[in-house]
Amino acid sequence: MTVYLCENSVEGILSGVYAAWTGRKGHSNVKLRLMGDEDTMELFCQYIDVPVDARNADKVAEAIRKKISEDAYIAVYKAALSKEADRADKIYRFLIYGFHIGAGVVNMLQVQEVYDIFQMCRHIDNETHLLTGFVRFVEMEGDLLVSRIGPKNDVLVLLAPHFADRLSGENWVLYDENRKKAALHPALRPWFLADFISEEWEERLKKASLEDEYEELYKCFRRSISIKERTNPVCQRNHMPLRYRSYMPEFSNGLKDN
């Protein structure tokens, strides 16, 4: 078995797909894994590091669009953002079917390799949708709006366009503290990703969240719309999971349902 180790990024995974496919060792004799997962190395396997190659990644992306479909490419792109540790290999297995069957593959949920991609995309879409409603911005000096999030999946690139449209005239930063990267949006200009945020800047973001002058207004609004007699903690947790509340000022005093 030959194991191709690729970088944890969309381009990295597509570069791994290109290397595995063009290696011509047979699909059943290769596997894709992400770099950093070497602590679970298997015996009798040859491990090959695959550097990110933008040209090879573009070739795979173009082949998916032309030989399968645009929907298949979108599914692969989203799956590459998933939290699943074995997403690289699942994408590879999906593409084996895709290049053989064509555009119809995205509807073949009875095939495990297709269903795996469908499940990852569904989780990512659900988390992105929830965050469009749960993200809270606070104001820093210089009229800069900042927000911290801690998503399970790498949804920052899917979430940023929503706020670029809604807050097009504002300077804002959307910071993913789990992955230490941020989407930055200058007013009336396109947003972009910053893959590195310094510890000093991270502390400033946390401080701004703690000192937000609108925090009490959020809490007051939450109390004013609550009806004690109709409290339903289970329903509340279904619509607003506990893991999102630590980033929301109206729940800054704790995660208690009320």
KOLZAKOL-555130 format. One record per residue (C-alpha): residue number from 1; residue in three letters; x, y, z. Coordinates in Angstrom, 1 decimal, padded with zeros to 4 digits. Example, Ala and Ser with C-alpha at 12.3 -4.5 7.8 and 13.67 -1.06 7.14 Angstrom:
BEGIN
<rec><resi>1</resi><resn>Ala</resn><u>012.3</u><v>-004.5</v><w>007.8</w></rec>
<rec><resi>2</resi><resn>Ser</resn><u>013.7</u><v>-001.1</v><w>007.1</w></rec>
This chain:
BEGIN
<rec><resi>1</resi><resn>Met</resn><u>000.0</u><v>000.0</v><w>000.0</w></rec>
<rec><resi>2</resi><resn>Thr</resn><u>001.2</u><v>003.5</v><w>-000.9</w></rec>
<rec><resi>3</resi><resn>Val</resn><u>000.0</u><v>006.3</v><w>001.3</w></rec>
<rec><resi>4</resi><resn>Tyr</resn><u>000.1</u><v>009.9</v><w>-000.1</w></rec>
<rec><resi>5</resi><resn>Leu</resn><u>000.4</u><v>012.5</v><w>002.6</w></rec>
<rec><resi>6</resi><resn>Cys</resn><u>-001.1</u><v>015.8</v><w>001.5</w></rec>
<rec><resi>7</resi><resn>Glu</resn><u>-001.5</u><v>019.2</v><w>003.1</w></rec>
<rec><resi>8</resi><resn>Asn</resn><u>-004.6</u><v>020.1</v><w>005.0</w></rec>
<rec><resi>9</resi><resn>Ser</resn><u>-006.1</u><v>022.4</v><w>002.4</w></rec>
<rec><resi>10</resi><resn>Val</resn><u>-008.3</u><v>022.2</v><w>-000.7</w></rec>
<rec><resi>11</resi><resn>Glu</resn><u>-005.2</u><v>022.7</v><w>-002.9</w></rec>
<rec><resi>12</resi><resn>Gly</resn><u>-003.3</u><v>020.2</v><w>-000.9</w></rec>
<rec><resi>13</resi><resn>Ile</resn><u>-005.9</u><v>017.5</v><w>-001.1</w></rec>
<rec><resi>14</resi><resn>Leu</resn><u>-006.4</u><v>018.0</v><w>-004.9</w></rec>
<rec><resi>15</resi><resn>Ser</resn><u>-002.6</u><v>017.8</v><w>-005.3</w></rec>
<rec><resi>16</resi><resn>Gly</resn><u>-002.7</u><v>014.5</v><w>-003.4</w></rec>
<rec><resi>17</resi><resn>Val</resn><u>-005.4</u><v>013.3</v><w>-005.7</w></rec>
<rec><resi>18</resi><resn>Tyr</resn><u>-003.3</u><v>014.2</v><w>-008.8</w></rec>
<rec><resi>19</resi><resn>Ala</resn><u>-000.2</u><v>012.4</v><w>-007.4</w></rec>
<rec><resi>20</resi><resn>Ala</resn><u>-002.2</u><v>009.3</v><w>-006.5</w></rec>
<rec><resi>21</resi><resn>Trp</resn><u>-004.0</u><v>009.1</v><w>-009.8</w></rec>
<rec><resi>22</resi><resn>Thr</resn><u>-000.9</u><v>009.7</v><w>-012.0</w></rec>
<rec><resi>23</resi><resn>Gly</resn><u>001.2</u><v>007.3</v><w>-009.9</w></rec>
<rec><resi>24</resi><resn>Arg</resn><u>-000.7</u><v>004.4</v><w>-011.6</w></rec>
<rec><resi>25</resi><resn>Lys</resn><u>-000.3</u><v>002.0</v><w>-008.8</w></rec>
<rec><resi>26</resi><resn>Gly</resn><u>-004.0</u><v>000.9</v><w>-008.9</w></rec>
<rec><resi>27</resi><resn>His</resn><u>-006.7</u><v>002.6</v><w>-006.9</w></rec>
<rec><resi>28</resi><resn>Ser</resn><u>-006.9</u><v>-000.3</v><w>-004.4</w></rec>
<rec><resi>29</resi><resn>Asn</resn><u>-003.2</u><v>000.0</v><w>-003.7</w></rec>
<rec><resi>30</resi><resn>Val</resn><u>-003.2</u><v>003.7</v><w>-002.7</w></rec>
<rec><resi>31</resi><resn>Lys</resn><u>-004.6</u><v>005.8</v><w>000.1</w></rec>
<rec><resi>32</resi><resn>Leu</resn><u>-004.6</u><v>009.6</v><w>000.8</w></rec>
<rec><resi>33</resi><resn>Arg</resn><u>-004.0</u><v>011.0</v><w>004.3</w></rec>
<rec><resi>34</resi><resn>Leu</resn><u>-003.4</u><v>014.4</v><w>005.7</w></rec>
<rec><resi>35</resi><resn>Met</resn><u>000.1</u><v>015.5</v><w>006.9</w></rec>
<rec><resi>36</resi><resn>Gly</resn><u>000.3</u><v>015.5</v><w>010.7</w></rec>
<rec><resi>37</resi><resn>Asp</resn><u>-001.5</u><v>012.1</v><w>011.0</w></rec>
<rec><resi>38</resi><resn>Glu</resn><u>001.8</u><v>010.1</v><w>011.0</w></rec>
<rec><resi>39</resi><resn>Asp</resn><u>001.2</u><v>009.0</v><w>014.6</w></rec>
<rec><resi>40</resi><resn>Thr</resn><u>-001.0</u><v>006.3</v><w>013.2</w></rec>
<rec><resi>41</resi><resn>Met</resn><u>001.3</u><v>005.0</v><w>010.5</w></rec>
<rec><resi>42</resi><resn>Glu</resn><u>000.6</u><v>001.5</v><w>009.3</w></rec>
<rec><resi>43</resi><resn>Leu</resn><u>003.1</u><v>-001.3</v><w>008.8</w></rec>
<rec><resi>44</resi><resn>Phe</resn><u>004.2</u><v>-002.3</v><w>005.3</w></rec>
<rec><resi>45</resi><resn>Cys</resn><u>003.1</u><v>001.0</v><w>003.8</w></rec>
<rec><resi>46</resi><resn>Gln</resn><u>005.2</u><v>003.4</v><w>001.7</w></rec>
<rec><resi>47</resi><resn>Tyr</resn><u>004.6</u><v>007.0</v><w>002.7</w></rec>
<rec><resi>48</resi><resn>Ile</resn><u>005.1</u><v>009.7</v><w>000.1</w></rec>
<rec><resi>49</resi><resn>Asp</resn><u>004.8</u><v>013.5</v><w>001.0</w></rec>
<rec><resi>50</resi><resn>Val</resn><u>002.9</u><v>015.4</v><w>-001.7</w></rec>
<rec><resi>51</resi><resn>Pro</resn><u>003.8</u><v>019.2</v><w>-001.8</w></rec>
<rec><resi>52</resi><resn>Val</resn><u>001.1</u><v>021.6</v><w>-002.8</w></rec>
<rec><resi>53</resi><resn>Asp</resn><u>001.2</u><v>022.2</v><w>-006.5</w></rec>
<rec><resi>54</resi><resn>Ala</resn><u>-001.3</u><v>024.8</v><w>-007.7</w></rec>
<rec><resi>55</resi><resn>Arg</resn><u>-001.1</u><v>023.7</v><w>-011.3</w></rec>
<rec><resi>56</resi><resn>Asn</resn><u>-001.8</u><v>020.1</v><w>-010.5</w></rec>
<rec><resi>57</resi><resn>Ala</resn><u>-004.7</u><v>021.1</v><w>-008.2</w></rec>
<rec><resi>58</resi><resn>Asp</resn><u>-006.1</u><v>023.2</v><w>-011.0</w></rec>
<rec><resi>59</resi><resn>Lys</resn><u>-005.9</u><v>020.3</v><w>-013.4</w></rec>
<rec><resi>60</resi><resn>Val</resn><u>-007.9</u><v>018.1</v><w>-011.0</w></rec>
<rec><resi>61</resi><resn>Ala</resn><u>-010.5</u><v>020.8</v><w>-010.4</w></rec>
<rec><resi>62</resi><resn>Glu</resn><u>-010.9</u><v>021.4</v><w>-014.2</w></rec>
<rec><resi>63</resi><resn>Ala</resn><u>-011.2</u><v>017.7</v><w>-014.8</w></rec>
<rec><resi>64</resi><resn>Ile</resn><u>-013.9</u><v>017.4</v><w>-012.2</w></rec>
<rec><resi>65</resi><resn>Arg</resn><u>-015.8</u><v>020.3</v><w>-013.7</w></rec>
<rec><resi>66</resi><resn>Lys</resn><u>-015.6</u><v>019.0</v><w>-017.3</w></rec>
<rec><resi>67</resi><resn>Lys</resn><u>-015.8</u><v>015.2</v><w>-016.9</w></rec>
<rec><resi>68</resi><resn>Ile</resn><u>-018.2</u><v>015.1</v><w>-014.0</w></rec>
<rec><resi>69</resi><resn>Ser</resn><u>-020.0</u><v>018.3</v><w>-013.2</w></rec>
<rec><resi>70</resi><resn>Glu</resn><u>-019.9</u><v>021.7</v><w>-011.4</w></rec>
<rec><resi>71</resi><resn>Asp</resn><u>-022.0</u><v>020.2</v><w>-008.6</w></rec>
<rec><resi>72</resi><resn>Ala</resn><u>-019.4</u><v>017.5</v><w>-008.1</w></rec>
<rec><resi>73</resi><resn>Tyr</resn><u>-016.7</u><v>020.0</v><w>-007.8</w></rec>
<rec><resi>74</resi><resn>Ile</resn><u>-018.6</u><v>022.0</v><w>-005.2</w></rec>
<rec><resi>75</resi><resn>Ala</resn><u>-019.2</u><v>018.8</v><w>-003.2</w></rec>
<rec><resi>76</resi><resn>Val</resn><u>-015.5</u><v>018.0</v><w>-003.4</w></rec>
<rec><resi>77</resi><resn>Tyr</resn><u>-014.5</u><v>021.6</v><w>-002.4</w></rec>
<rec><resi>78</resi><resn>Lys</resn><u>-016.9</u><v>021.5</v><w>000.6</w></rec>
<rec><resi>79</resi><resn>Ala</resn><u>-015.8</u><v>018.1</v><w>001.7</w></rec>
<rec><resi>80</resi><resn>Ala</resn><u>-012.1</u><v>019.3</v><w>001.7</w></rec>
<rec><resi>81</resi><resn>Leu</resn><u>-013.2</u><v>021.8</v><w>004.4</w></rec>
<rec><resi>82</resi><resn>Ser</resn><u>-014.7</u><v>019.1</v><w>006.6</w></rec>
<rec><resi>83</resi><resn>Lys</resn><u>-013.4</u><v>018.1</v><w>010.1</w></rec>
<rec><resi>84</resi><resn>Glu</resn><u>-013.3</u><v>014.5</v><w>009.1</w></rec>
<rec><resi>85</resi><resn>Ala</resn><u>-009.8</u><v>013.1</v><w>009.5</w></rec>
<rec><resi>86</resi><resn>Asp</resn><u>-010.1</u><v>010.8</v><w>006.5</w></rec>
<rec><resi>87</resi><resn>Arg</resn><u>-011.7</u><v>013.3</v><w>004.1</w></rec>
<rec><resi>88</resi><resn>Ala</resn><u>-008.8</u><v>013.2</v><w>001.6</w></rec>
<rec><resi>89</resi><resn>Asp</resn><u>-009.2</u><v>009.5</v><w>001.0</w></rec>
<rec><resi>90</resi><resn>Lys</resn><u>-013.0</u><v>009.8</v><w>000.9</w></rec>
<rec><resi>91</resi><resn>Ile</resn><u>-012.7</u><v>012.5</v><w>-001.8</w></rec>
<rec><resi>92</resi><resn>Tyr</resn><u>-010.4</u><v>010.2</v><w>-003.8</w></rec>
<rec><resi>93</resi><resn>Arg</resn><u>-012.8</u><v>007.3</v><w>-003.6</w></rec>
<rec><resi>94</resi><resn>Phe</resn><u>-015.7</u><v>009.6</v><w>-004.6</w></rec>
<rec><resi>95</resi><resn>Leu</resn><u>-013.8</u><v>010.8</v><w>-007.7</w></rec>
<rec><resi>96</resi><resn>Ile</resn><u>-013.1</u><v>007.2</v><w>-008.8</w></rec>
<rec><resi>97</resi><resn>Tyr</resn><u>-016.8</u><v>006.7</v><w>-009.2</w></rec>
<rec><resi>98</resi><resn>Gly</resn><u>-017.3</u><v>010.2</v><w>-010.5</w></rec>
<rec><resi>99</resi><resn>Phe</resn><u>-014.9</u><v>009.9</v><w>-013.4</w></rec>
<rec><resi>100</resi><resn>His</resn><u>-016.4</u><v>006.6</v><w>-014.3</w></rec>
<rec><resi>101</resi><resn>Ile</resn><u>-020.1</u><v>007.5</v><w>-014.0</w></rec>
<rec><resi>102</resi><resn>Gly</resn><u>-020.2</u><v>011.2</v><w>-014.8</w></rec>
<rec><resi>103</resi><resn>Ala</resn><u>-022.6</u><v>013.9</v><w>-013.6</w></rec>
<rec><resi>104</resi><resn>Gly</resn><u>-025.2</u><v>011.4</v><w>-012.2</w></rec>
<rec><resi>105</resi><resn>Val</resn><u>-022.8</u><v>010.3</v><w>-009.4</w></rec>
<rec><resi>106</resi><resn>Val</resn><u>-023.9</u><v>013.1</v><w>-007.1</w></rec>
<rec><resi>107</resi><resn>Asn</resn><u>-027.3</u><v>011.5</v><w>-006.8</w></rec>
<rec><resi>108</resi><resn>Met</resn><u>-026.1</u><v>008.0</v><w>-006.2</w></rec>
<rec><resi>109</resi><resn>Leu</resn><u>-026.4</u><v>008.1</v><w>-002.4</w></rec>
<rec><resi>110</resi><resn>Gln</resn><u>-026.8</u><v>004.3</v><w>-002.3</w></rec>
<rec><resi>111</resi><resn>Val</resn><u>-023.0</u><v>004.2</v><w>-003.0</w></rec>
<rec><resi>112</resi><resn>Gln</resn><u>-021.1</u><v>004.5</v><w>000.3</w></rec>
<rec><resi>113</resi><resn>Glu</resn><u>-018.3</u><v>006.7</v><w>-001.3</w></rec>
<rec><resi>114</resi><resn>Val</resn><u>-020.9</u><v>009.2</v><w>-002.6</w></rec>
<rec><resi>115</resi><resn>Tyr</resn><u>-022.9</u><v>009.1</v><w>000.7</w></rec>
<rec><resi>116</resi><resn>Asp</resn><u>-019.8</u><v>009.9</v><w>002.7</w></rec>
<rec><resi>117</resi><resn>Ile</resn><u>-019.3</u><v>013.1</v><w>000.6</w></rec>
<rec><resi>118</resi><resn>Phe</resn><u>-023.0</u><v>014.0</v><w>000.9</w></rec>
<rec><resi>119</resi><resn>Gln</resn><u>-022.8</u><v>013.7</v><w>004.7</w></rec>
<rec><resi>120</resi><resn>Met</resn><u>-019.7</u><v>015.9</v><w>005.0</w></rec>
<rec><resi>121</resi><resn>Cys</resn><u>-021.3</u><v>018.6</v><w>002.8</w></rec>
<rec><resi>122</resi><resn>Arg</resn><u>-024.5</u><v>018.5</v><w>004.8</w></rec>
<rec><resi>123</resi><resn>His</resn><u>-022.7</u><v>019.0</v><w>008.1</w></rec>
<rec><resi>124</resi><resn>Ile</resn><u>-020.7</u><v>021.9</v><w>006.5</w></rec>
<rec><resi>125</resi><resn>Asp</resn><u>-023.9</u><v>023.5</v><w>005.0</w></rec>
<rec><resi>126</resi><resn>Asn</resn><u>-025.7</u><v>023.2</v><w>008.4</w></rec>
<rec><resi>127</resi><resn>Glu</resn><u>-022.8</u><v>024.8</v><w>010.3</w></rec>
<rec><resi>128</resi><resn>Thr</resn><u>-022.4</u><v>027.6</v><w>007.8</w></rec>
<rec><resi>129</resi><resn>His</resn><u>-026.2</u><v>028.3</v><w>007.9</w></rec>
<rec><resi>130</resi><resn>Leu</resn><u>-026.2</u><v>028.4</v><w>011.7</w></rec>
<rec><resi>131</resi><resn>Leu</resn><u>-023.3</u><v>030.7</v><w>011.9</w></rec>
<rec><resi>132</resi><resn>Thr</resn><u>-024.9</u><v>033.3</v><w>009.6</w></rec>
<rec><resi>133</resi><resn>Gly</resn><u>-027.3</u><v>033.8</v><w>012.5</w></rec>
<rec><resi>134</resi><resn>Phe</resn><u>-025.1</u><v>033.3</v><w>015.5</w></rec>
<rec><resi>135</resi><resn>Val</resn><u>-022.1</u><v>035.4</v><w>014.5</w></rec>
<rec><resi>136</resi><resn>Arg</resn><u>-021.8</u><v>038.6</v><w>016.7</w></rec>
<rec><resi>137</resi><resn>Phe</resn><u>-019.6</u><v>041.5</v><w>015.8</w></rec>
<rec><resi>138</resi><resn>Val</resn><u>-018.1</u><v>043.9</v><w>018.4</w></rec>
<rec><resi>139</resi><resn>Glu</resn><u>-016.5</u><v>047.3</v><w>017.7</w></rec>
<rec><resi>140</resi><resn>Met</resn><u>-012.8</u><v>048.0</v><w>018.2</w></rec>
<rec><resi>141</resi><resn>Glu</resn><u>-011.0</u><v>051.3</v><w>017.8</w></rec>
<rec><resi>142</resi><resn>Gly</resn><u>-011.0</u><v>052.7</v><w>014.3</w></rec>
<rec><resi>143</resi><resn>Asp</resn><u>-014.5</u><v>051.6</v><w>013.6</w></rec>
<rec><resi>144</resi><resn>Leu</resn><u>-013.4</u><v>048.0</v><w>013.0</w></rec>
<rec><resi>145</resi><resn>Leu</resn><u>-015.9</u><v>045.3</v><w>013.6</w></rec>
<rec><resi>146</resi><resn>Val</resn><u>-014.6</u><v>042.0</v><w>014.9</w></rec>
<rec><resi>147</resi><resn>Ser</resn><u>-016.1</u><v>038.6</v><w>015.6</w></rec>
<rec><resi>148</resi><resn>Arg</resn><u>-014.6</u><v>035.3</v><w>017.0</w></rec>
<rec><resi>149</resi><resn>Ile</resn><u>-016.0</u><v>031.9</v><w>016.0</w></rec>
<rec><resi>150</resi><resn>Gly</resn><u>-014.9</u><v>028.4</v><w>016.8</w></rec>
<rec><resi>151</resi><resn>Pro</resn><u>-016.5</u><v>026.1</v><w>014.1</w></rec>
<rec><resi>152</resi><resn>Lys</resn><u>-015.9</u><v>022.4</v><w>013.9</w></rec>
<rec><resi>153</resi><resn>Asn</resn><u>-015.4</u><v>022.6</v><w>010.1</w></rec>
<rec><resi>154</resi><resn>Asp</resn><u>-013.3</u><v>025.1</v><w>008.2</w></rec>
<rec><resi>155</resi><resn>Val</resn><u>-016.3</u><v>027.2</v><w>007.1</w></rec>
<rec><resi>156</resi><resn>Leu</resn><u>-014.6</u><v>030.6</v><w>007.1</w></rec>
<rec><resi>157</resi><resn>Val</resn><u>-014.3</u><v>030.8</v><w>003.3</w></rec>
<rec><resi>158</resi><resn>Leu</resn><u>-018.0</u><v>029.9</v><w>003.0</w></rec>
<rec><resi>159</resi><resn>Leu</resn><u>-019.2</u><v>032.3</v><w>005.7</w></rec>
<rec><resi>160</resi><resn>Ala</resn><u>-017.2</u><v>035.4</v><w>004.6</w></rec>
<rec><resi>161</resi><resn>Pro</resn><u>-019.2</u><v>036.1</v><w>001.4</w></rec>
<rec><resi>162</resi><resn>His</resn><u>-022.4</u><v>036.4</v><w>003.4</w></rec>
<rec><resi>163</resi><resn>Phe</resn><u>-021.1</u><v>039.1</v><w>005.6</w></rec>
<rec><resi>164</resi><resn>Ala</resn><u>-019.2</u><v>040.8</v><w>002.7</w></rec>
<rec><resi>165</resi><resn>Asp</resn><u>-022.7</u><v>041.2</v><w>001.1</w></rec>
<rec><resi>166</resi><resn>Arg</resn><u>-024.5</u><v>042.2</v><w>004.4</w></rec>
<rec><resi>167</resi><resn>Leu</resn><u>-021.7</u><v>044.5</v><w>005.7</w></rec>
<rec><resi>168</resi><resn>Ser</resn><u>-020.2</u><v>045.7</v><w>002.4</w></rec>
<rec><resi>169</resi><resn>Gly</resn><u>-019.6</u><v>049.3</v><w>003.8</w></rec>
<rec><resi>170</resi><resn>Glu</resn><u>-017.8</u><v>048.2</v><w>007.0</w></rec>
<rec><resi>171</resi><resn>Asn</resn><u>-014.3</u><v>047.2</v><w>008.0</w></rec>
<rec><resi>172</resi><resn>Trp</resn><u>-014.6</u><v>043.9</v><w>009.7</w></rec>
<rec><resi>173</resi><resn>Val</resn><u>-012.6</u><v>040.8</v><w>010.8</w></rec>
<rec><resi>174</resi><resn>Leu</resn><u>-014.1</u><v>037.3</v><w>011.2</w></rec>
<rec><resi>175</resi><resn>Tyr</resn><u>-011.6</u><v>035.2</v><w>013.2</w></rec>
<rec><resi>176</resi><resn>Asp</resn><u>-011.6</u><v>031.4</v><w>013.4</w></rec>
<rec><resi>177</resi><resn>Glu</resn><u>-009.8</u><v>030.8</v><w>016.7</w></rec>
<rec><resi>178</resi><resn>Asn</resn><u>-009.6</u><v>027.0</v><w>016.2</w></rec>
<rec><resi>179</resi><resn>Arg</resn><u>-007.5</u><v>027.4</v><w>013.0</w></rec>
<rec><resi>180</resi><resn>Lys</resn><u>-005.8</u><v>030.7</v><w>013.8</w></rec>
<rec><resi>181</resi><resn>Lys</resn><u>-006.9</u><v>032.4</v><w>010.6</w></rec>
<rec><resi>182</resi><resn>Ala</resn><u>-009.3</u><v>035.2</v><w>009.7</w></rec>
<rec><resi>183</resi><resn>Ala</resn><u>-011.3</u><v>036.7</v><w>006.9</w></rec>
<rec><resi>184</resi><resn>Leu</resn><u>-010.6</u><v>040.5</v><w>006.6</w></rec>
<rec><resi>185</resi><resn>His</resn><u>-012.9</u><v>042.9</v><w>004.8</w></rec>
<rec><resi>186</resi><resn>Pro</resn><u>-011.9</u><v>046.5</v><w>004.0</w></rec>
<rec><resi>187</resi><resn>Ala</resn><u>-015.0</u><v>048.7</v><w>003.5</w></rec>
<rec><resi>188</resi><resn>Leu</resn><u>-016.3</u><v>048.6</v><w>-000.1</w></rec>
<rec><resi>189</resi><resn>Arg</resn><u>-013.5</u><v>046.2</v><w>-001.2</w></rec>
<rec><resi>190</resi><resn>Pro</resn><u>-013.2</u><v>042.4</v><w>-001.6</w></rec>
<rec><resi>191</resi><resn>Trp</resn><u>-012.5</u><v>040.3</v><w>001.5</w></rec>
<rec><resi>192</resi><resn>Phe</resn><u>-009.4</u><v>038.1</v><w>001.8</w></rec>
<rec><resi>193</resi><resn>Leu</resn><u>-008.0</u><v>035.4</v><w>004.1</w></rec>
<rec><resi>194</resi><resn>Ala</resn><u>-005.1</u><v>035.9</v><w>006.5</w></rec>
<rec><resi>195</resi><resn>Asp</resn><u>-003.7</u><v>032.5</v><w>007.5</w></rec>
<rec><resi>196</resi><resn>Phe</resn><u>-001.7</u><v>033.9</v><w>010.5</w></rec>
<rec><resi>197</resi><resn>Ile</resn><u>-002.9</u><v>035.9</v><w>013.4</w></rec>
<rec><resi>198</resi><resn>Ser</resn><u>-000.4</u><v>037.0</v><w>016.0</w></rec>
<rec><resi>199</resi><resn>Glu</resn><u>-001.0</u><v>036.3</v><w>019.7</w></rec>
<rec><resi>200</resi><resn>Glu</resn><u>-001.1</u><v>040.0</v><w>020.4</w></rec>
<rec><resi>201</resi><resn>Trp</resn><u>-003.9</u><v>040.5</v><w>017.8</w></rec>
<rec><resi>202</resi><resn>Glu</resn><u>-005.8</u><v>037.5</v><w>019.2</w></rec>
<rec><resi>203</resi><resn>Glu</resn><u>-005.7</u><v>039.0</v><w>022.7</w></rec>
<rec><resi>204</resi><resn>Arg</resn><u>-007.0</u><v>042.3</v><w>021.3</w></rec>
<rec><resi>205</resi><resn>Leu</resn><u>-009.9</u><v>040.5</v><w>019.7</w></rec>
<rec><resi>206</resi><resn>Lys</resn><u>-010.7</u><v>038.8</v><w>023.0</w></rec>
<rec><resi>207</resi><resn>Lys</resn><u>-010.4</u><v>042.0</v><w>024.9</w></rec>
<rec><resi>208</resi><resn>Ala</resn><u>-012.7</u><v>043.8</v><w>022.5</w></rec>
<rec><resi>209</resi><resn>Ser</resn><u>-015.3</u><v>041.0</v><w>023.0</w></rec>
<rec><resi>210</resi><resn>Leu</resn><u>-015.2</u><v>041.4</v><w>026.7</w></rec>
<rec><resi>211</resi><resn>Glu</resn><u>-015.4</u><v>045.2</v><w>026.7</w></rec>
<rec><resi>212</resi><resn>Asp</resn><u>-018.2</u><v>045.5</v><w>024.1</w></rec>
<rec><resi>213</resi><resn>Glu</resn><u>-020.5</u><v>048.3</v><w>025.1</w></rec>
<rec><resi>214</resi><resn>Tyr</resn><u>-023.5</u><v>046.6</v><w>023.4</w></rec>
<rec><resi>215</resi><resn>Glu</resn><u>-023.2</u><v>043.5</v><w>025.4</w></rec>
<rec><resi>216</resi><resn>Glu</resn><u>-025.7</u><v>044.6</v><w>028.0</w></rec>
<rec><resi>217</resi><resn>Leu</resn><u>-028.1</u><v>045.5</v><w>025.3</w></rec>
<rec><resi>218</resi><resn>Tyr</resn><u>-027.9</u><v>042.0</v><w>023.9</w></rec>
<rec><resi>219</resi><resn>Lys</resn><u>-028.6</u><v>040.6</v><w>027.4</w></rec>
<rec><resi>220</resi><resn>Cys</resn><u>-031.5</u><v>043.0</v><w>027.9</w></rec>
<rec><resi>221</resi><resn>Phe</resn><u>-033.0</u><v>042.0</v><w>024.6</w></rec>
<rec><resi>222</resi><resn>Arg</resn><u>-032.7</u><v>038.3</v><w>025.4</w></rec>
<rec><resi>223</resi><resn>Arg</resn><u>-034.4</u><v>038.8</v><w>028.8</w></rec>
<rec><resi>224</resi><resn>Ser</resn><u>-037.2</u><v>041.0</v><w>027.4</w></rec>
<rec><resi>225</resi><resn>Ile</resn><u>-038.3</u><v>038.4</v><w>024.8</w></rec>
<rec><resi>226</resi><resn>Ser</resn><u>-038.1</u><v>035.4</v><w>027.2</w></rec>
<rec><resi>227</resi><resn>Ile</resn><u>-041.3</u><v>033.9</v><w>028.6</w></rec>
<rec><resi>228</resi><resn>Lys</resn><u>-040.5</u><v>032.0</v><w>031.8</w></rec>
<rec><resi>229</resi><resn>Glu</resn><u>-043.6</u><v>029.8</v><w>031.6</w></rec>
<rec><resi>230</resi><resn>Arg</resn><u>-042.6</u><v>028.6</v><w>028.1</w></rec>
<rec><resi>231</resi><resn>Thr</resn><u>-039.0</u><v>027.8</v><w>028.7</w></rec>
<rec><resi>232</resi><resn>Asn</resn><u>-038.0</u><v>024.7</v><w>026.8</w></rec>
<rec><resi>233</resi><resn>Pro</resn><u>-034.2</u><v>024.0</v><w>027.3</w></rec>
<rec><resi>234</resi><resn>Val</resn><u>-034.2</u><v>021.0</v><w>024.9</w></rec>
<rec><resi>235</resi><resn>Cys</resn><u>-035.8</u><v>023.0</v><w>022.1</w></rec>
<rec><resi>236</resi><resn>Gln</resn><u>-033.4</u><v>025.9</v><w>022.8</w></rec>
<rec><resi>237</resi><resn>Arg</resn><u>-030.4</u><v>023.6</v><w>022.5</w></rec>
<rec><resi>238</resi><resn>Asn</resn><u>-031.7</u><v>022.1</v><w>019.3</w></rec>
<rec><resi>239</resi><resn>His</resn><u>-032.0</u><v>025.6</v><w>017.7</w></rec>
<rec><resi>240</resi><resn>Met</resn><u>-028.9</u><v>027.1</v><w>019.4</w></rec>
<rec><resi>241</resi><resn>Pro</resn><u>-026.3</u><v>024.5</v><w>020.4</w></rec>
<rec><resi>242</resi><resn>Leu</resn><u>-024.3</u><v>025.2</v><w>023.5</w></rec>
<rec><resi>243</resi><resn>Arg</resn><u>-021.0</u><v>025.3</v><w>021.6</w></rec>
<rec><resi>244</resi><resn>Tyr</resn><u>-022.0</u><v>028.5</v><w>019.8</w></rec>
<rec><resi>245</resi><resn>Arg</resn><u>-023.0</u><v>030.4</v><w>023.0</w></rec>
<rec><resi>246</resi><resn>Ser</resn><u>-019.5</u><v>031.2</v><w>024.3</w></rec>
<rec><resi>247</resi><resn>Tyr</resn><u>-019.1</u><v>033.5</v><w>021.3</w></rec>
<rec><resi>248</resi><resn>Met</resn><u>-022.4</u><v>035.3</v><w>021.8</w></rec>
<rec><resi>249</resi><resn>Pro</resn><u>-022.6</u><v>038.3</v><w>024.2</w></rec>
<rec><resi>250</resi><resn>Glu</resn><u>-026.1</u><v>037.6</v><w>025.3</w></rec>
<rec><resi>251</resi><resn>Phe</resn><u>-024.8</u><v>034.4</v><w>026.9</w></rec>
<rec><resi>252</resi><resn>Ser</resn><u>-021.6</u><v>035.8</v><w>028.3</w></rec>
<rec><resi>253</resi><resn>Asn</resn><u>-022.5</u><v>035.1</v><w>031.9</w></rec>
<rec><resi>254</resi><resn>Gly</resn><u>-022.8</u><v>031.4</v><w>031.2</w></rec>
<rec><resi>255</resi><resn>Leu</resn><u>-024.5</u><v>028.8</v><w>029.0</w></rec>
<rec><resi>256</resi><resn>Lys</resn><u>-027.6</u><v>028.3</v><w>031.1</w></rec>
<rec><resi>257</resi><resn>Asp</resn><u>-030.9</u><v>028.0</v><w>029.1</w></rec>
<rec><resi>258</resi><resn>Asn</resn><u>-033.6</u><v>030.4</v><w>030.0</w></rec>
